[in-house]
Amino acid sequence: MARIVSAAATSHTFGATAGVEEAVARILDGMGAIGAAVQASRADVLVLASSDHLNNFTLDAQIPLAVGVADEYAPLGDLGLSRAPCRGSRAFGQAFAAWCAERGFDLAPVENVTPDHGVAFPHAWLDPERTAALVPLYINTVMTPAPSCARAYALGVALREFVEHGWPSGQRVAVVGSGGLSHWICMPDSGRVNETWDREVIEYLAAGEGERLAQLTHAEILRNGGNGGLEVATWAFVAGASGSARGRPVYYEPMTTWWTGMGGVLMDVAASGERDAAPQSEFNKET
């Protein structure tokens, strides 16, 4: 059977470095460590889940859940990112959409999308050589109502089952959730970061307690993590895809200068089912 060979969740923004050089260095080190692990897993397909930021799905087409079904993707180029096209997997996107349709998920296949920074920024360091076929998966938390963490978690479970039972044997799949952590966008609390809540989200995923992520309600997230914090639905998606695996918190910084909490977790999917063997939490505690 095919299998998920690596999984991770990470924040997906970047900002000015002046005055916060040490924190930025730790973030880059953490992103680099996650990227190195994903590259080492030798994935054939990289499923990268993110919210679109009103660049492909506007208020005229409020699509909550979508999967890319193109042969290649040319990034939008925001955040100064390269617009060079990258290879996609039409077959994977179409097959997963069909699998989901039979299991109660209306996962919209989309072809003419230009991935913005939510996909393109992590993709740049997760797979710099572009050895894996990219499959962007959209959990659109800028829409109203946004998909819940419970729905995202169940979609992750569906992905894991599809990979194991609906995708050709021997294929290797990497899964990454991109977004969060706490941030308030165009709100009175813009600039606030809730470090306590951010670390709880990180620890839930790393401890293999995905069900706790799935239980987060919109009201709770908006109160503790802001409207931008709704992006942790992609972390719930990774939890569902990771099964019984635990993980390792890799980095965290409360980047008030960027108006967001920045963090990342690398899952130990190779040891899924061997929960007692999971690594202990060892990420920086500096503020």
N, C-alpha and C positions, 0 to 999 in steps of 0.2 A: 504494500500500500504506500501511497504518498504520505508525507508527514511534515509537520511544522518543526523546523530545525532551529529557529531562533524567534524570539519575541521580545518586544520592548515597548516602553512608553516614554515620551519626551515632550518637553515644551518646544515651541516652534518659532519663536521670535528672536530678534537680535536688535541691540540698540547701541547707543554711543558708549564708548569705552572710557572716556576721560573721567578721571576721579574714581573709577571702579575697576581699575586694571586687574587687581588680584582676584576679585570675584569673577570677572570675565575669563581670566585664565583658568579658574576652576571649572567654569561652565564648559569652556572649550575642551578641557581635559576629559570631562564627563561625557560630552558628546562624542569625542574621539574614541573613548573606551567602548561606548555602545556601538559606534560604527564599526570598530575593529571586530567586535564579537559577531555582529551581523555578517560582515564580510567573511569571517572565518567559517561561518556555517554553510557557505557555498550554496546559497539558495538559487533555485532556478527562477522563482517568482517572488517578488516583494510586494506584499499587500500593505499599502500605506493609507491608514485611515485618518481623516482630518475633516474639519468643517471648511467649507468654502466661505470666503469673506465677501460675499455679494459681488463676486467677479464673474462667476459662471452661472450661478443660480440667483436671480434677482427676485424682487418682490412680485414680479410678473409670473414667475415660475418657482413657487416655493416647494421644492422637492426635498423631503426630509431624508431619504435614504437612496443613494445611487452608487453605481459601480461603473468604472471605466471599461469600455469595450472597444478601444481603439488599438491599432497596430503600433502607433507611436503618439507621443505627447510633446508639444512644444510649450514649455512653461511660460507663464505670464511675464516673468521678469521683474516682479516687484522685489523690494529689498536689494536691488542691484544684482539679482541672480541671473545666471546665464539662461538664454532662451534657446539654447541648442536642443534639438529634439532628442527624446529618449525612447527606447523600445518599449512597447506595451505587450500585453497578451490578450488579444481579442478572445481567444478560446477560453481562457480562464474566466474572464469577466462574464462572458455569455453563459458558460456552464454554471457558474455560481449563481447568477441571476435566476436561471431556470431551476436550480436546486432549491433556492429560497422560495420561489413562486409556489412550489409544491408543499412548502412547510409554513405558509402563512405570512411570508415577508414580501411586501411590495417593494422590491429593490429595483429601482429604475436603471436600465442600461443607458449610459450616456457615452457619446463618441466624440463630439466636437467640444472638448473641454480643454482649457489652457490652465493647468494647475498653478495656483498662486503659492505664496510662501508656505502655507500650511502643509503642502505636499513637497514643493520644490526645495525648500530649505533643508528639511531633514534628509531628503533624497540625495542632496549634494554630498553629504558626509556619511550617509549610511551605505551608499554604493557609488563611490566616486568614479569607478571604472565602468559602471553601468553594465555589470555582468549579468544581473538578474532582470527579467522582464518586469516592468512596473505595472501594478494594478492599483490605481487610486480608488479608494472607497470613501464616500462622503457620508458623514453623519452630521447633518446640517443644523448645528445648534444656534445659528443666527436666525433661524426661522421660528415662527410662532404658530402653533406650539412646537417646540423643539423635541426631537426624539429623546425619550427618557433613558437614564442609565440602565434601567431594567431591560429596555428594548435593545440597547446597544450590547449589553452582556449576552442576551439571547442570540443576537446576530453573530457574536463571536463564537458561541457554542455551535451555531449552524456552520460557520466557516470551518471550524475544526472537524466537524463531522463530514463536511464536503471534501476536505483535503484527504481525510483518512479513507473515505468510502466512495467518493465520486470523482476523484482525480487520478490520472494514471499512476500506477505503481512506480516507485523509485523517484518520483519528483520531490523536490525539496522546496519548502515554502517558508519565507520569513514574514512575520506579522509585526507591524509597528503602529502604535497609536500616537497621534501627533496633536498636541494642544495643551491648554492650561499653563500654569495652574491658576491661582486666584488673580483675577484682575477685573476691574470695573471700567467699562468702555462708555465714554460719553455720559457718565453718570456723576452725581454729586460726589461720590467716593472715588472718582478717578485718581489714580496714584496710590491708592491703598493696596497693601499686600497683607494677607492673613496667613502668616507663617504657620501658626498652630494647625489650621485647617489643611494647608498644603502638606504638611508632614503627616497628617492623618491619612490623607489620600495616598501618599507614597507608601506608607506602612501597610495600608490595607492591601495594596497590590503586591508588595514584596512579601507579605506574610501568607500569600495564597488565599486571602479572604475576599475574593472577588464578589461574593454575595453581598458583602457590606457596601461595596461600591455600587452594586446593582440596586441597593435599597435607597440610595441618595435620591431625594425628590427635587424637583425644580425649585420649590420654595426654600428648601434647606441650602441648596447650592447658591441661589441668588442671595440669600442672607449671609452666608459665610464665605463664598468664593466669587460673588459678583456675576454679572451677566456673561463675562468672558470665562468664568469658571465652569459654565455649562459644557465647555469643551472636554471636561474630564469624562464625558460619555465615551470618548475614544479610548480612555484608560479602562473603562468597564468592558469595552469591546475586546481589548487585549486580555483582560482577565478571563472572559468567556472562552477565548481562543486558546488560552494557556492551560485549561483544564485544572488539574490538581497541582500544577507547578507553583513553587515559590520563586522568589527572585531576590535581587540585590539592589538596594537604593544606590545609585551611582553618583548623583550630584544633586545639590539643592542650594539655591541662593534666593533670598528675598530681595529681588531687584526693584526697589522702589523707584530708582531712576528710570527704569524701563516700564514702570507701572504694572509689574507682573511678578508672580513667583515663578522661578525657573527650576525645573527638576526633571530627573530621569530615572527610570528603573529598568534593569535588565532581568528578564525572566530566565529561570533555569529549566527550560522545557525538556532538556535532555534527561532530567531527573524527575519528570512528571510521574507522580505516583509514589515517589520516594521522598515523602515530605520531610522526614526526619533528617535527611541528608542535605537539606537546603542550606546555603550559606547564611551567616548571621548578618544583620544590618550593620554596615560600616560606612556611613556617608558623613560628610563634614557637618559638624555642629556649629560652625562659626556663623555669626550673624553679621 
